[in-house]
Amino acid sequence: MSTIVVLDGYTTSPLAADATPADNEAGWQALARLGELVVHERTAADEVAKRIGDAEIALTNKTPIGEAVFKACTALKYVGVLATGVNVVDLDAAKAHGVTVTNVPGYSTPSVAQHVFALLLELCSRASEHDAAVHVGKWANCDDFSFTTGPLVELSGKTLGVVGTGAIGQAVAKVGHALGMTIAAHSRTQRDIGLPVQWLSVDELFATADAVTLHCPLTPQTEGLVNAQRLGTMKPGAFVINTGRGPLIDEPALAEALSKGTIAGAGLDVLSSEPPSTDNPLLSAPNCVITPHIAWATVESRKRLLSIAAANLRGYLDGQPTNVVS
């Protein structure tokens, strides 16, 4: 029976943080049926080769596996990435050493689409801000039956600009449409997504949309996509939402735009470095809602992730690998 080494199982665990160890172990059962499963919560860079050792199979979420590891771990034949993005694995080195690499596409689409609107609705309705005000007594001491802490925004009739219309971008567009928003989009490939879409250039989209949400891959061409120039063309009441990759945004430029009131707000689930450095300018920027890279992390999404990861490994062991990236 093959040994399966998971390098960083903590964030992938499909149950809540307050679950018992036995509960969390249950989430790994599909993989445990395929070999001798060893789950490490976290693995430092200098521990990777030692922990893989003579194992044929390694699974990783964000722990890098590079050339040196492939050279040291000569028995390694399969790396399963417990995520969609595969930049943590040196794919060229994997190919050179005859190692199959798979990923898990599509598992988080409903959860990410949901989180996009959690961020956008927070900016529009200020739910947490009002909740905090109520809990410190502002409603109890109010002369009126209601009060607001700032302007509230209705999404119906507004334009949602979607950058990237893959599975997640399409799901987001459909939710926006259901809320009564007009959908504008920019994508490398224009496709029928089952609802009316106004296809625009990137610059046209930023100048037109009331909210821009990013769902494109991070490439040399898209790095810094949200920059000072494009922010300067946006409506003063517009929002930027990013659940994609942090470097899609020029963070100092966005912080300055928020501070100057060039745009109304931003909702971010990803930053250029994670965890962020304490001097990241967005941490102190006004009207900036930041969550710690959790758009993918619902219980349901994590269960799908492990189910697909197990199916990938089962296919490899049966000689019919799926979701192969190298």
N, C-alpha and C positions, 0 to 999 in steps of 0.2 A: 504494500500500500504506500502511495506517494506521500511525502511530507509537504504540507501546505503552510507556508509561513506568511502571516499577515503582519506587515511592518508597522502599521498605524491604524489600529482598529477602533480607537476611541471615538473619533468623530463619525465613523460609519455605523456605529452601534445603532440598531433600528429602534430602540426604545428610549424613553425619556431619561434624563440625567439622574433622576432619583430612583430608577429601577434597580433591582437587586442584581448582583453579578449573575445569578442563575437566570434571571429574566433576559439579560443581555446575551448570555451564552446561547439562549434559545434562538436568537436571531441569526446565528451562524450555522444552524443545523444543516441547511441544504449543502453548505460547503463541507461540513464535517463528515457527511456521508460519502464524500468523494476521496477522502484521505485522512491522514493524521494531521489535524488542524492545530496550529500553534498561533495564538493571537497575542501580539504585543500592542499595548495601548499606544505607545510612541517609540520611535527609534531615532537616535541621533545619527548624524551623517557617518561618524566613524564607527558605528556599530552595525551598519547595514550588512556588510560582507560577512561578518561573524554570525549574525543572526540567520542569514540565509544558509550559510554553511554548505552542506551537501544536499540541500533540498532541491528538488526538481522544479518546484512551483513557488512563486512569490507573488503576493498581492500587495499593492500599495495605493494609497490615495494621494498624499502630497509628499511622501518621502522619496527623494530622488534616487534613481538607480542609473549609474553612469558606467562609462567604459571600465573604470577600475574594478567595479563590482562584477561586471561580466567576466573580466579576466580572472578574478579571484575565485568566483563561484562556477567552476567548470561543469558542475552537474546541473546547473540551472537551465531549464528548457522552456519555461513558460512564465511570463509576467502578466498578471491581470491588473489593469488599472481600475480602481474602484471609483471611477469618475468618467466624465466624457472627454475632458482635455487630457492629452497624453504628453505634455511638455516635461513632465517629471522623469520621463524615461528617454535615454539616449537611443533613439530608434535606429540610427545608423550602426551604433555599436551592437545593439540587439541583433540586427540582421547579420552583421559580420560574425557573430558568435552563434548563429543559428537558433536564436531564441524567439519564440512566438510571443507577440504582444497583442493583447486585446483591450478594448475599452467598453464602457457601458453608456451607449447613447440613449437619449430620449426618456430616461427614467424620471426626470424631475420636471417635465414640462408643466403639468398642472400646478405643482407647488410654486414654481418660479412665476408663472402667470399670476397666481394668487398674490404673491408677495409684491409684484409690481404695483398692484392696486392697493395693497396695504400701505405702501409708501406714498403713493399718489393721493389716496384718500386721507392719510394723515396730514399731508400738506394742505389739502383742500378743506377738511372738516376739523382739524386740530383736536382730534378726540383725546389724545393723551394730555394735551395742554389744558383742556377743559376739565378732564378728570382730576388732574393735579389741583386745579383751582377749587373745585368742589371739595376736595379732601382737606384743604387748608381753611375751609370755612367761608369762602367767598360767596357761595350760593346761599348758605344759611344766613349770611349777613346782608344779602342783596335786597334792595327796596322793590325790585321787580321780580316777576315770575321766571325770568330767564336773563341771561347775559352772554356776551361773547367776548373772547379774549383777543380777537382780531377778525379781519374779514374772512368770511366763509365763501367758498367757491363751488359752484355747481358745474359738474362735468358735462352734462347734457348740452349739446350744441357746440361744444368746444372741439378743436382739432387735435387728435392724437397722432404724433409723428413716430412711426416705428422704423428704426434703422436695423435692417436685417429681418427677412421674413422666412426664416427656417421654422421648425416646429414651434419653438417658444414664441417667436415673433408673431406667428399666425394665431396662436392661442391668445396672446395679449390683444391683438387686433380684434378678435371676436368678442372678448370681454368688453373692450372699449366700445365697440359697435352696439353691444347689448345695453350699454349705459347711455346710448344716444349720442356718442361721439362720432364725428367725421374722421375717417381714417386716411392719413397720408403715409406713404411709405417710400423707403429707398432700400434697394437690395441689388446685389450683383446679378440676380436672376429674378425677373418679373414673372410671377406665377399667379394663376387663379387661386385665390384663397377663400372663395365662396362668399365674398361680400364686396361691396363697392370700395375701391381703393383709388386714391389719387397718387400716381407714381411721380415722384419729384427727384430732382438732384439733391445731394446732401445739403448744399447751401440753401436751396429753395425750401427744403423741409424745416431747417432751423429757423428761417425767417417767417414761416407760415404757422407752425404748430404752437398750440397752447401748452403742450407737454410733449417732450421728446424722450423716448425710451429706447435704450441701446441693447440690441440682440445680435450684433455682428461679431465675428471672430476677431481676436487680437492678432493683427498682422503688422508688418512695417507700414502698410498703407493706412491702417486704421488707428495706430497708436497716436494719441493726442487728437483724436477726431473732434472732441469737444475742446475747442481752443478759444483764445480771447477774441479772435475775429468773428467766429460763429456765434459766440455768446453775445457779442455786441450787436448782432442782427436780430436777436430774439425779442419777442414782446416783453415788456416790463412785468407782465403778470404770468410769464411762462415758467414751467418747471422742467428740470432735467432728472430723469430716473435712470439709474445704472444698476442692473443685476447681472451684467455680463462680465467684463474684466476691468479692473481698476485703471490700468494704463490707457484705456480708451479716452480718459479725461486728463487734460492738463490741470492738475489739482490747484496750483497757485492761481491760475487764471479763473477757475470756477470760484475759489474762495474770494477773490477780488470782486468778481461779478456779484456774488451774494452780498458782500459787504457794501458795495456801492448801490445796491438795489437795481442793478442792470436786469436781473431776472428775479422772480419771486421766491424761488426755493429749489432745493434739490433733495432727492431721496436716493441714498446710496447703500447698496449691500456689499459692495466690493471697493477696495482701495488699492493704491499702487503697491503697497507693501502690507502684508497681513501676518500678524497683527501690525497696526500702524505705529510709526514712531510718534512719540509724544509731541513732536513739533509739526506734525502734519497740519497744514493751515486749515483744512476742512473741519478739524475737531473744534475749532473756535469760531467757525463761520456762522453767521446768523441764518436761520431758516434752512438748516441743513440736517435732515434726519438720516442717521447712519445706523445700520444694523450689521452684526458681525458675520457676514457671509453665511446667512441662514436660509436664503430663498429656496435652496434645494432640500432643506433638512427636516421636512415633515416626517412623522413616523411612517406614513404610507409611502413616501418617496424612498426612504431608506430601505424599506422592505422590498420595494421593486428593484432597487440597486443590487441588493444581495441576491435576489432571485435571478436577475440577469447575469450577474457575475458567476453564479453557480452554473447557469446554463452554458455560459461561455466556456467554463472549465470542463464541464461534462462533454461538450462538443469536441474540445481539444483531446481529451482522453479517449474519445470514441473515434478519433481520426477525422472529424468533421468540424473543424474550428469555425466559430462565428465571431463577428465584430472584430476581425483581425485588422490591426493598423500597421503591423510590421511582421 
